[in-house]
């Protein structure tokens, strides 16, 4: 892929690739939540996506577009979370060898999920240098292609397929509130929204306790450290470079969500939608809650981005 | 309605009534659960039904068939659980006054839900005599019609609509495993299955710690006390008289589920289906788990009967 933003054609191709194997996830809603907020909230259920998160989309697109160019010996990534599972699953599906580098202190349940999808797990020290070093060593030694979790145009184009679907599922949508960690899903959603003919405001939603995207968006300079102090563990990462480029040019804003509102939104999702999601999936609703006056009377889509939760860590 | 089992026509009429206002709830599945069990399990999502449980069906049918005969002054029931919410909701929808008698020690969240649907709440002592006494007094004083939670043919015909739907949603189903407390859903499902042209085995599933239905089914004599020692609080009730009549004649068996298996099944439903259900909704899967050899290679439907859970009481 060229070293410029994914084109309309790239997004279309990603859709062709992704819909072969991924679910067209349903839209859910709750009269009770709408009443409480004074707006109409549509929930896109990416926690029901293959591997339990939207990350399956990016992994599929990265591997299928890679395979269209070369026959890779294998792929490698580092991840303690949903990207690792997604890459393991997609590689297995497409018959590509995969290694996932995982920090030594990652939860056993996540390591087992990656192994269950058939990927090889390499343990490293729990810091970014060790992760990247191991990843690069496997790339050099085995010739495996590195597939980054978000800072990659094939991944971004893959994640764009979620918003492409939403635009076909909901008419006259006013706003989309997309959770932002590394920024893969938000940057993809921005490209999809821009290239549709629909009028739609697209906001990021971020835990205040990991406010690097908001800070970067405001100042125009990318902050390179996230924050570990949020319950929304999937969103602790700082923005990627390519993601920041797209987000700083195209987003309509980044909305903060306090930890209290994330917990309250999570409770509503369990109580009213009856969906078991991970805390990161509540951040988008929490941002609507926290900025309710902005959305009053509007049709808003909120993203249930993942459901791979540690049941023991539920804050109820 | 006549004092005999609901007829094919009653079931058909119930379907006409119920589908006007209730959801046709979706069927869910999980490759991981199928792999673990060696059979294909379809989950009927009644936790996504109006009011968060299948009880909305019975309440709707009871009120709509009542209204077809008379213009009731109001209706009254006693319930600390899903039937109370269902009757409150259906009454409000149809413009009928409703009183729900609730034990003094019922969780605030359940009382508030009943009130939110617009019903009047009367508190009583937490025992069956006090509940029935209050109920009867309101019936006498106000002329309100008593709508029992399960021991009633209109309720049974209403609950039958769930199985009527399932038979149109899943082809070549081998078995249905239906949770049993008072027996409204199981007796309705048995009538629906019998009156379809499909071959289908229908089993009840019951917590071993509240094994009255199994005992009654084996001995042919109705045991009138349930058991409070199960986490599946929706299934602590003993079988109703009319329900027992139908179940003892038509069920293919009652399967037990241990508390450990109920908790494991509940965990699977959260982890693999990503659905937030109440513990009673895990009993049907727990019974499949506990009797896995019976179902190997079969197509089985398991019922997620409700999702009105006390988040604080989750056993994770």
Contacts between the chains, C-beta under 8 A, distances in Angstrom:
chain1	res1	chain2	res2	distance
A	26	B	26	7.8
A	47	B	274	4.9
A	48	B	274	6.1
A	52	B	274	6.7
A	267	B	311	6.5
A	269	B	276	7.9
A	270	B	276	4.4
A	270	B	309	7.7
A	270	B	311	6.0
A	271	B	276	7.9
A	271	B	309	7.9
A	271	B	311	6.9
A	273	B	276	7.8
A	274	B	47	4.9
A	274	B	48	6.1
A	274	B	52	6.7
A	274	B	275	6.3
A	274	B	276	4.8
A	274	B	277	6.8
A	274	B	307	3.8
A	275	B	274	6.3
A	275	B	275	6.7
A	275	B	276	5.9
A	276	B	269	7.9
A	276	B	270	4.4
A	276	B	271	7.9
A	276	B	273	7.8
A	276	B	274	4.8
A	276	B	275	5.9
A	276	B	276	4.5
A	277	B	274	6.8
A	307	B	274	3.8
A	309	B	270	7.7
A	309	B	271	7.9
A	311	B	267	6.5
A	311	B	270	6.0
A	311	B	271	7.0
A	311	B	314	7.8
A	311	B	316	3.8
A	312	B	316	5.8
A	314	B	311	7.8
A	314	B	314	6.8
A	314	B	316	6.5
A	316	B	311	3.7
A	316	B	312	5.8
A	316	B	314	6.5
